[in-house]
């Protein structure tokens, strides 16, 4: 059984930074790509960033240049460094292993004045 546990969310002001972490249990982490999604109030869940097992990354256009996804296979952890946060980044952020049913429960990021 694979479990994903996100952490690092919080309340910040515009322009500030946060780093999210997602700890994965089980032995499949290093062999799989990982993804961060987010869901803002009243909106559909959207893909934010992905990282392959060898570290290739992709981002949704709205976060390019501000967010960085990374992974530490020794720690079974994927990160999302979020800089220059904007009001519209407010959402619950979820960790996912692509093409599997494995999702975390999410961590709330609130960007507010």
C-alpha positions in Angstrom: 0.0 0.0 0.0 1.4 3.4 -1.0 0.7 6.5 1.0 1.5 10.0 0.1 1.6 12.7 2.8 1.9 16.4 2.0 3.1 19.1 4.3 4.4 22.6 4.2 1.3 24.6 3.4 0.3 27.7 5.2 -0.7 31.4 5.1 1.6 33.8 3.4 1.5 37.2 1.8 1.9 37.9 -2.0 5.6 37.7 -3.0 6.6 35.3 -0.2 7.7 31.7 -0.6 6.7 28.2 0.7 8.2 24.8 0.2 5.8 21.8 0.0 6.9 18.3 0.7 5.3 15.0 -0.2 6.6 11.9 1.6 5.8 8.6 -0.1 5.7 5.3 1.7 6.5 2.1 -0.2 9.2 1.1 -2.6 7.9 2.4 -5.8 8.9 6.0 -5.4 12.2 6.1 -7.1 10.9 4.3 -10.2 8.0 6.6 -10.8 7.3 10.1 -12.0 5.7 12.4 -9.4 3.3 15.2 -9.8 1.8 18.2 -7.9 -1.7 19.2 -8.5 -3.8 22.0 -7.0 -7.4 22.8 -6.6 -8.6 26.3 -5.9 -12.0 27.0 -4.4 -14.7 26.5 -6.9 -12.3 25.3 -9.6 -11.3 22.0 -11.1 -8.1 20.3 -10.0 -5.1 21.3 -12.2 -1.7 19.8 -12.9 1.0 22.2 -11.6 4.3 20.3 -12.1 5.7 16.9 -12.9 9.1 15.3 -12.4 10.2 12.1 -14.0 12.2 9.4 -12.2 15.4 10.8 -13.7 14.5 14.4 -12.9 13.0 15.9 -16.0 10.5 18.5 -15.1 7.4 20.2 -16.6 5.3 23.1 -15.3 1.9 24.7 -16.1 2.6 28.0 -17.7 1.2 30.0 -14.8 3.9 28.9 -12.4 6.9 28.7 -14.8 9.8 30.6 -13.4 8.3 30.8 -9.9 7.8 27.1 -8.8 10.4 24.4 -8.8 9.7 20.7 -8.4 12.5 18.4 -7.2 12.9 15.0 -5.6 15.1 13.2 -3.2 14.8 9.5 -3.9 16.8 8.6 -0.8 14.2 10.3 1.3 11.2 9.2 -0.8 10.2 12.8 -1.0 9.2 15.2 -3.7 9.2 19.0 -3.2 7.6 22.0 -4.6 9.4 25.2 -4.0 7.0 28.1 -4.6 8.4 31.6 -4.9 6.8 34.9 -5.7 3.5 33.6 -4.6 0.4 35.3 -5.9 -3.2 35.5 -4.7 -4.3 33.1 -7.4 -1.9 30.4 -6.1 -4.3 29.9 -3.2 -5.4 26.2 -3.3 -5.1 22.8 -1.8 -2.0 21.2 -3.2 -1.9 17.5 -3.8 0.8 15.0 -4.5 0.2 12.2 -7.0 1.9 9.3 -8.7 0.8 9.7 -12.3 -1.3 6.9 -13.8 -2.0 5.4 -10.4 -4.8 5.9 -7.9 -2.4 7.2 -5.3 -3.1 10.7 -4.0 -2.2 12.5 -0.8 -4.9 14.3 1.3 -3.5 17.7 0.3 -2.0 20.7 2.1 -3.6 24.2 2.0 -1.8 27.1 0.7 -3.4 30.5 1.3 -1.9 33.6 -0.2 -3.6 36.7 1.3 -2.9 40.4 1.9 
